[in-house]
Amino acid sequence: MLFRTLLSAGRRWSYTRKPDSTALGGLVLVLCCDPAAVPSLRERLQSCWEELITTPA
């Protein structure tokens, strides 16, 4: 649920423009974890991202 929420917020934040047409900066997250956990986290994030982009907004 956390990854889905963060990805959704990042997607929304990254594609928002102010009324004066000024683009807002993208959302940047830094995850700190054990290096051995990186492949598993990468897979989970990729899976959440694929769900997010295939689900209508």
C-alpha positions in Angstrom: 0.0 0.0 0.0 2.9 2.4 0.8 4.5 1.9 -2.6 1.2 2.4 -4.5 0.5 5.6 -2.5 4.0 7.0 -3.1 3.9 6.1 -6.8 0.5 7.6 -7.2 1.6 10.8 -5.4 4.7 11.0 -7.4 2.8 10.6 -10.7 0.3 13.3 -9.7 3.0 15.7 -8.4 5.1 15.3 -11.5 2.3 16.1 -13.9 0.9 19.1 -12.1 1.2 22.7 -13.5 0.3 25.9 -11.7 -2.3 28.2 -13.3 0.5 30.4 -14.5 1.9 27.4 -16.5 4.8 27.0 -14.1 5.7 23.3 -13.9 6.1 21.9 -10.4 9.1 19.8 -9.6 9.0 16.0 -9.4 8.7 14.0 -6.2 12.0 12.4 -5.1 12.2 9.6 -2.6 15.2 8.0 -1.0 14.7 4.5 0.4 17.3 3.3 2.8 17.5 -0.5 3.0 19.9 -3.5 3.2 21.6 -4.0 -0.2 20.3 -7.6 -0.2 16.7 -6.2 -0.2 17.1 -4.1 -3.3 16.1 -6.7 -5.9 12.9 -7.6 -4.0 12.0 -3.9 -3.5 12.7 -3.2 -7.2 10.4 -6.0 -8.2 7.6 -4.8 -5.9 7.9 -1.2 -7.1 7.8 -2.3 -10.7 4.7 -4.4 -10.0 3.0 -1.4 -8.3 4.0 0.9 -11.1 2.5 -1.5 -13.7 -0.7 -1.7 -11.8 -0.9 2.1 -11.4 -0.4 2.9 -15.1 -2.9 0.2 -16.2 -5.6 1.4 -13.8 -7.8 4.3 -15.0 -7.2 7.5 -13.0 
